Amino acid sequence: MAFSEVQLAAIDATVGELCRRKSPAHLAAELRLDYTVERHTVTIIERRAPWRGGENWTAQGCARFKYAAREKRWKLYWMRRDMKWHAYQLDRPMRSLAALVEEVEADEYGAFFG
């Protein structure tokens, strides 16, 4: 079962807002953050303009949030250099998406935005 309209609005208010804050208008032609929603997964993606006159923008995952319905909590993942998603180790469990978005924005260890 996918997210409801209310849940999608909450995702946009948290994850979407982070993407908008971290995508400065003066860099819109070169770099932007976006997010996708698939089933119970929300992924933040960094998009970069084509390099040296290419046609396609590149896309790289930055952070991934998965909702575990049975546990009624969100889980946070980061992409390591092996290009696979790995569970992000938190000091304490967090149930809210907003708390995890704050963790991503703080990026204490440079796991999400380098």
C-alpha positions in Angstrom: 0.0 0.0 0.0 1.4 3.4 -1.0 1.4 6.6 1.0 -1.9 8.5 1.5 -2.4 12.1 0.3 -1.9 13.3 3.9 1.4 11.3 4.2 2.6 12.6 0.8 1.9 16.2 2.0 3.9 15.5 5.1 6.8 14.1 3.0 6.8 17.2 0.8 6.7 19.5 3.9 9.8 17.7 5.3 11.9 16.1 2.6 10.7 18.4 -0.1 11.4 21.5 2.0 15.0 20.2 2.7 15.5 19.7 -1.1 14.2 23.2 -1.8 16.5 24.8 0.9 19.6 23.0 -0.4 18.9 23.9 -4.1 19.9 27.5 -4.4 18.2 29.4 -7.2 21.4 30.7 -8.6 22.6 27.1 -9.2 19.4 25.8 -10.6 20.9 25.3 -14.1 23.8 23.3 -12.6 22.7 21.5 -9.4 19.5 20.7 -7.6 18.1 18.3 -5.1 15.0 16.4 -5.7 13.1 13.5 -4.1 11.2 10.5 -5.4 8.5 8.4 -3.7 8.1 4.8 -4.5 5.8 2.6 -2.4 7.2 3.2 1.2 10.5 4.6 0.2 11.5 8.3 -0.2 14.9 9.0 -1.8 16.7 12.3 -2.0 18.6 12.6 -5.3 21.3 15.1 -6.3 21.0 16.1 -9.9 23.8 17.7 -11.8 23.8 19.3 -15.2 25.4 17.6 -18.2 29.2 17.9 -18.2 31.0 19.2 -21.2 28.0 19.7 -23.4 26.3 16.3 -22.7 22.6 15.9 -22.9 21.6 14.0 -19.8 21.6 15.2 -16.2 23.3 12.8 -13.8 21.5 11.6 -10.7 23.0 10.3 -7.5 21.2 9.2 -4.4 22.0 11.1 -1.2 19.7 9.7 1.4 16.9 7.2 1.6 14.0 6.9 4.1 12.0 3.7 4.3 8.8 3.4 6.3 8.6 0.1 8.2 4.8 -0.2 8.6 4.9 -3.1 11.1 7.3 -1.1 13.4 5.6 2.2 12.6 8.8 4.0 12.2 11.1 5.4 9.5 14.6 4.0 8.7 17.4 6.0 7.3 20.0 4.9 4.7 23.0 6.4 3.0 24.8 5.4 -0.2 28.4 4.4 0.3 31.0 4.5 -2.4 30.1 0.9 -3.4 26.9 2.5 -4.7 24.7 0.5 -2.4 22.4 1.7 0.3 23.5 1.0 3.9 21.6 1.6 7.2 22.7 4.8 8.8 23.6 4.2 12.4 21.7 6.5 14.8 22.5 7.3 18.4 18.8 6.8 19.3 15.8 5.4 17.4 13.7 8.0 15.7 10.0 7.5 14.8 9.4 10.7 12.9 10.4 11.5 9.4 11.1 15.1 10.4 13.7 14.0 13.0 15.5 11.9 10.3 15.4 14.8 7.9 17.1 17.0 10.5 19.7 14.3 10.9 20.3 14.3 7.1 20.5 18.1 7.0 23.0 18.3 9.9 25.1 15.6 8.1 27.5 15.4 11.0 29.7 12.8 9.3 29.4 13.9 5.7 27.5 10.8 4.7 24.8 12.5 2.7 26.2 15.6 1.1 30.0 15.0 1.4 
